[in-house]
Amino acid sequence: MFQLPAQYAFWRDLAFDAQGRMVVHVGNGLAFVDSLGAVTPFVDLPLPPEFEVRAIDIAANGDVYVFSYPTIFRITPAAELEAWYELDAGSGSSGMRFAPNGDLVVLRDTYIQRIHPDKTVETVTPTSGGWSIASGAAALDNANGALYFADWGSPSRVLHVGAAGETLASVDLFEWSSPSGSVRGACDHLFVAEEGYLVRVTLDAAGAFVGQPEGMGQAPGIRWNHRFGKTGAGFSDKALYSVDLGGAVSEHAVGEAAAP
C-alpha cells in the first residue's frame, strides 16, 4: 500500500483509533499514520529503540495501551503516559486485546491472563492438555467471553477456548505452518495469518467452526498481527492492514468489517 520512512522501526502490532488513523510503533515511540503514509508523532516511550513493542490496543475511552515486555503502558489521548501494569516473568507474551467488559486479555506462551480495570488479574489455564500459543493476538467471542487463537503444532490449529480455559472446539490449519494473530469479521469469519498467506475460517451463528479453513491467497505483508481498518483517515473498514518489519503497510480486502 505504501512504504513508511526508513528511520521508523516496526514490530508486531498496530491499531486504529476512533478517527480512523493507524497507530504504530515508530522508532522509540508511537505515531498516527493516514492512508497516504503521512506520519504524525504521538508520544515517545521510555524505552531504547531496540526494545520490542509486542502489542498495541485502544480502550473504549481512547486510551492507548502498549506492551513492551514486561510493562504495559497507558497513554491518554493528551499523550500523558504511565507504566500501567507489570506482568510477571513466568512466561513470554504473544499479544493483547480489550474485551467488551473492559478486561485486557493478554496471551502468554502457555496461559491467558485477564487484567481487570482495577488491575486484579485472572489467570486462565487449559482444563485439559496444554497450549503453545502462537505469536499474535486473540480474536474475541464477544457473546460469551470465549477466545479464538492460533496454537503451534503439527499441524497447527485454531482453538475456540471458553472463559474457564475449556477447549470448545479446534480446527487444524496446514501441516508445519506458522500461524499468528486472529481477527473476527462481522460475517462470522476468522482471519488467520499463516506464513505469508491469509486463511479464512467460517463460524456458525453460535461461534462454532464450520468446514475446513480456506486459503485466501498470498498476503506477504502479514506478520504476527493484522487489524480491520476504520473509516476516517482513508482506510477501509472492510480490509485488513498490517505493517512488516521493514515498514511496508499492506492492505488486504476481505469484504466484511470487524465483528461488533
Secondary structure as the mmCIF struct_conf table of DSSP 4:
data_model
#
loop_
_struct_conf.conf_type_id
_struct_conf.id
_struct_conf.beg_label_comp_id
_struct_conf.beg_label_asym_id
_struct_conf.beg_label_seq_id
_struct_conf.end_label_comp_id
_struct_conf.end_label_asym_id
_struct_conf.end_label_seq_id
STRN STRN1 PHE A 2 GLN A 3
TURN_TY1_P TURN_TY1_P1 ALA A 6 GLN A 7
BEND BEND1 ARG A 12 ARG A 12
STRN STRN2 LEU A 14 PHE A 16
TURN_TY1_P TURN_TY1_P2 ALA A 18 GLN A 19
BEND BEND2 GLY A 20 GLY A 20
STRN STRN3 MET A 22 VAL A 26
TURN_TY1_P TURN_TY1_P3 GLY A 27 ASN A 28
STRN STRN4 GLY A 29 VAL A 33
TURN_TY1_P TURN_TY1_P4 SER A 35 LEU A 36
STRN STRN5 VAL A 39 ASP A 44
BEND BEND3 PRO A 46 LEU A 47
TURN_TY1_P TURN_TY1_P5 PRO A 49 GLU A 50
BEND BEND4 PHE A 51 PHE A 51
STRN STRN6 ALA A 55 ILE A 58
TURN_TY1_P TURN_TY1_P6 ALA A 60 ASN A 61
BEND BEND5 GLY A 62 GLY A 62
STRN STRN7 VAL A 64 SER A 68
TURN_TY1_P TURN_TY1_P7 TYR A 69 PRO A 70
STRN STRN8 THR A 71 ILE A 75
TURN_TY1_P TURN_TY1_P8 PRO A 77 ALA A 78
STRN STRN9 LEU A 81 GLU A 86
BEND BEND6 ALA A 89 SER A 91
STRN STRN10 SER A 93 PHE A 98
TURN_TY1_P TURN_TY1_P9 PRO A 100 ASN A 101
BEND BEND7 GLY A 102 GLY A 102
STRN STRN11 LEU A 104 ARG A 108
BEND BEND8 ASP A 109 THR A 110
STRN STRN12 ILE A 112 ILE A 115
TURN_TY1_P TURN_TY1_P10 PRO A 117 ASP A 118
BEND BEND9 LYS A 119 LYS A 119
STRN STRN13 VAL A 121 VAL A 124
BEND BEND10 THR A 127 GLY A 129
STRN STRN14 ILE A 133 ILE A 133
HELX_LH_PP_P HELX_LH_PP_P1 ALA A 134 ALA A 134
BEND BEND11 SER A 135 GLY A 136
HELX_LH_PP_P HELX_LH_PP_P2 ALA A 137 ALA A 138
STRN STRN15 ALA A 139 ASP A 141
TURN_TY1_P TURN_TY1_P11 ASN A 142 GLY A 145
STRN STRN16 ALA A 146 ASP A 151
BEND BEND12 GLY A 153 PRO A 155
STRN STRN17 ARG A 157 VAL A 161
TURN_TY1_P TURN_TY1_P12 ALA A 163 ALA A 164
BEND BEND13 GLY A 165 GLY A 165
STRN STRN18 THR A 167 ASP A 172
TURN_TY1_P TURN_TY1_P13 GLU A 175 TRP A 176
STRN STRN19 PRO A 179 ARG A 184
STRN STRN20 GLY A 185 GLY A 185
TURN_TY1_P TURN_TY1_P14 ALA A 186 CYS A 187
BEND BEND14 ASP A 188 ASP A 188
STRN STRN21 HIS A 189 GLU A 194
TURN_TY1_P TURN_TY1_P15 GLU A 195 GLY A 196
STRN STRN22 TYR A 197 LEU A 203
TURN_TY1_P TURN_TY1_P16 ALA A 205 ALA A 206
BEND BEND15 GLY A 207 GLY A 207
STRN STRN23 PHE A 209 GLN A 218
TURN_TY1_P TURN_TY1_P17 PRO A 220 GLY A 221
BEND BEND16 TRP A 224 TRP A 224
STRN STRN24 ARG A 227 PHE A 228
TURN_TY1_P TURN_TY1_P18 THR A 231 GLY A 232
BEND BEND17 ALA A 233 GLY A 234
TURN_TY1_P TURN_TY1_P19 ASP A 237 LYS A 238
STRN STRN25 ALA A 239 VAL A 243
TURN_TY1_P TURN_TY1_P20 LEU A 245 GLY A 246
BEND BEND18 GLY A 247 GLY A 247
STRN STRN26 ALA A 248 ALA A 253
BEND BEND19 GLY A 255 GLU A 256
STRN STRN27 ALA A 258 ALA A 258
#
